[in-house]
Amino acid sequence: MGIQQPMPPVHQDFLWMRRCLEIARIPGSSVSPNPLVGALIVQNHKIIGQGAHLRWGSAHAEIHALQQWRSNRLSHNSAANGEGMPTLYISLEPCNHQGKTPPCTEAIIDAGIQSVVFGCNDPHPLVSGAGINRLLQAGIMVRGPVLEKECRWMNRRFETACRRNRPYVILKWAMSADGFLDNGEPGPGPRISGPLASLITHQLRREQAAIMVGAQTLIKDDPDLRAWRLGDPHPRVVIASDGRSMDGPYRAFARIPEPLVLFWPQPCRAEDLVKAWCDTLMEQRLNSLLVEGGRKTLDIFLNSGIWDEIHIFQNQELNLHHGTPAPYPPCDPIREEKVGKDTYRIYLKGFFDVHE
Ligand SMILES: NC(=O)c1ccc[n+]([C@@H]2O[C@H](COP(=O)([O-])OP(=O)(O)OC[C@H]3O[C@@H](n4cnc5c(N)ncnc54)[C@H](OP(=O)(O)O)[C@@H]3O)[C@@H](O)[C@H]2O)c1
């Protein structure tokens, strides 16, 4: 018998996979370093079970969906009503190995599911395809991939960690209309971007496992660095420091767990240093990093070439006239839009170019 392959998707698969993507995103970085995953069980065009992977080490999305389906079935006795066969939709190929939880493929087979639609393969080269093969071998009808790019993009942090063994790195800064990061005066810098930019920043913080600032920003601005406008989860604080003592009751040091301090020797080669920092972050299971300044910290990442996205807010109504000049992004933005008084620009390294 030849190797079985999944079938191509049908029209309604795209609709249900979009819903899987929506529910997958809810937990933000709580699942990190695991991937974001959403699952649905659909029968007769109705959702009869749904679930997301909510926290690292906890039950996977499809297990939550199967549990909900089971309890719905017990309360409505739907099988006895002669309804059509349920289909499981899942944004990421089910796992086929014993990790922190048992293999999901076995739970799907044991539950009697006979039709599965998946979004994309597991990006880990050693496990990719194994879950789909197990389902096919068990005689389950499998369709997919469906919305593959969207599903992979949602898990770009997980995929970067699996394939490149480093965290996904986002650089972010706010600048005045005349191109300054601060006004060059002692004490905390002026607020540059508006409330909408702040909300977007907090969403970015909610999605990354870690947030980094340089020691000078910590000392001068005492930044909060939580995603407090949106609530849990908050990223782990990382400070880049040359080893001088950082005395002071900084807000970041009141957080639990307390900040991870990464050593920044002077002089250093940017690429070697950022690679070493990335290794430490991976050891700590921190597979995504938001770098929020200041200038020297942003420069070290830009000079190393190790970054994936850049997000810039430029307040078009504020001129500071002097201060620390903002860095120049090394490419053109892929998106530009107005958010309140700010112009918001996003730059992308090319996730799919690198991973294809
Ligand atoms: N607009 C924005 O988005 C934004 C965001 C963040 C920060 N900022 C502004 O950026 C400015 C800070 O940027 P920056 O480039 O000067 O520095 P930074 O990138 O925040 O911090 C790195 C620098 O801190 C110094 N440093 C390292 N370890 C230290 C330690 N243990 N104790 C004291 N100093 C240490 C070193 O500089 P030296 O060797 O020269 O001391 C190092 O190069 C602040 O004015 C802040 O307001 C703006």
Ligand as a Chemical Component Dictionary entry (heavy atoms), coordinates in Angstrom:
data_LIG
# 
_chem_comp.id                   LIG 
_chem_comp.type                 NON-POLYMER 
_chem_comp.pdbx_formal_charge   0 
_chem_comp.three_letter_code    LIG 
# 
loop_
_chem_comp_atom.comp_id 
_chem_comp_atom.atom_id 
_chem_comp_atom.alt_atom_id 
_chem_comp_atom.type_symbol 
_chem_comp_atom.charge 
_chem_comp_atom.model_Cartn_x 
_chem_comp_atom.model_Cartn_y 
_chem_comp_atom.model_Cartn_z 
_chem_comp_atom.pdbx_ordinal 
LIG N1  N1  N 0  11.702 56.564 22.594 1  
LIG C1  C1  C 0  11.834 55.311 22.931 2  
LIG O1  O1  O 0  11.163 54.413 22.409 3  
LIG C2  C2  C 0  12.820 54.937 24.004 4  
LIG C3  C3  C 0  12.804 53.639 24.528 5  
LIG C4  C4  C 0  13.742 53.319 25.505 6  
LIG C5  C5  C 0  14.646 54.268 25.934 7  
LIG N2  N2  N 1  14.615 55.503 25.424 8  
LIG C6  C6  C 0  15.588 56.510 25.864 9  
LIG O2  O2  O 0  16.870 56.024 25.527 10 
LIG C7  C7  C 0  17.817 56.557 26.456 11 
LIG C8  C8  C 0  18.746 55.435 26.903 12 
LIG O3  O3  O 0  19.364 54.852 25.770 13 
LIG P1  P1  P 0  20.917 54.547 25.710 14 
LIG O4  O4  O 0  21.250 54.238 24.318 15 
LIG O5  O5  O -1 21.646 55.641 26.401 16 
LIG O6  O6  O 0  21.109 53.283 26.657 17 
LIG P2  P2  P 0  20.368 51.869 26.754 18 
LIG O7  O7  O 0  20.368 51.222 25.428 19 
LIG O8  O8  O 0  19.088 52.017 27.466 20 
LIG O9  O9  O 0  21.351 51.103 27.759 21 
LIG C9  C9  C 0  22.597 50.655 27.307 22 
LIG C10 C10 C 0  23.696 51.496 27.885 23 
LIG O10 O10 O 0  23.588 51.595 29.291 24 
LIG C11 C11 C 0  24.897 51.789 29.849 25 
LIG N3  N3  N 0  25.049 50.758 30.894 26 
LIG C12 C12 C 0  25.219 49.412 30.724 27 
LIG N4  N4  N 0  25.242 48.788 31.896 28 
LIG C13 C13 C 0  25.072 49.721 32.837 29 
LIG C14 C14 C 0  24.972 49.674 34.242 30 
LIG N5  N5  N 0  25.022 48.517 34.905 31 
LIG N6  N6  N 0  24.811 50.841 34.904 32 
LIG C15 C15 C 0  24.736 52.010 34.236 33 
LIG N7  N7  N 0  24.805 52.128 32.902 34 
LIG C16 C16 C 0  24.951 50.987 32.202 35 
LIG C17 C17 C 0  25.906 51.606 28.720 36 
LIG O11 O11 O 0  26.225 52.899 28.217 37 
LIG P3  P3  P 0  27.514 53.729 28.728 38 
LIG O12 O12 O 0  28.649 52.781 28.706 39 
LIG O13 O13 O 0  27.602 54.850 27.750 40 
LIG O14 O14 O 0  27.152 54.190 30.119 41 
LIG C18 C18 C 0  25.083 50.897 27.681 42 
LIG O15 O15 O 0  25.530 51.092 26.386 43 
LIG C19 C19 C 0  17.020 57.138 27.585 44 
LIG O16 O16 O 0  17.070 58.548 27.490 45 
LIG C20 C20 C 0  15.614 56.685 27.341 46 
LIG O17 O17 O 0  14.657 57.642 27.753 47 
LIG C21 C21 C 0  13.735 55.875 24.454 48 
# 
loop_
_chem_comp_bond.comp_id 
_chem_comp_bond.atom_id_1 
_chem_comp_bond.atom_id_2 
_chem_comp_bond.value_order 
_chem_comp_bond.pdbx_ordinal 
LIG N1  C1  SING 1  
LIG C1  O1  DOUB 2  
LIG C1  C2  SING 3  
LIG C2  C3  SING 4  
LIG C2  C21 DOUB 5  
LIG C3  C4  DOUB 6  
LIG C4  C5  SING 7  
LIG C5  N2  DOUB 8  
LIG N2  C6  SING 9  
LIG N2  C21 SING 10 
LIG C6  O2  SING 11 
LIG C6  C20 SING 12 
LIG O2  C7  SING 13 
LIG C7  C8  SING 14 
LIG C7  C19 SING 15 
LIG C8  O3  SING 16 
LIG O3  P1  SING 17 
LIG P1  O4  DOUB 18 
LIG P1  O5  SING 19 
LIG P1  O6  SING 20 
LIG O6  P2  SING 21 
LIG P2  O7  DOUB 22 
LIG P2  O8  SING 23 
LIG P2  O9  SING 24 
LIG O9  C9  SING 25 
LIG C9  C10 SING 26 
LIG C10 O10 SING 27 
LIG C10 C18 SING 28 
LIG O10 C11 SING 29 
LIG C11 N3  SING 30 
LIG C11 C17 SING 31 
LIG N3  C12 SING 32 
LIG N3  C16 SING 33 
LIG C12 N4  DOUB 34 
LIG N4  C13 SING 35 
LIG C13 C14 SING 36 
LIG C13 C16 DOUB 37 
LIG C14 N5  SING 38 
LIG C14 N6  DOUB 39 
LIG N6  C15 SING 40 
LIG C15 N7  DOUB 41 
LIG N7  C16 SING 42 
LIG C17 O11 SING 43 
LIG C17 C18 SING 44 
LIG O11 P3  SING 45 
LIG P3  O12 DOUB 46 
LIG P3  O13 SING 47 
LIG P3  O14 SING 48 
LIG C18 O15 SING 49 
LIG C19 O16 SING 50 
LIG C19 C20 SING 51 
LIG C20 O17 SING 52 
# 
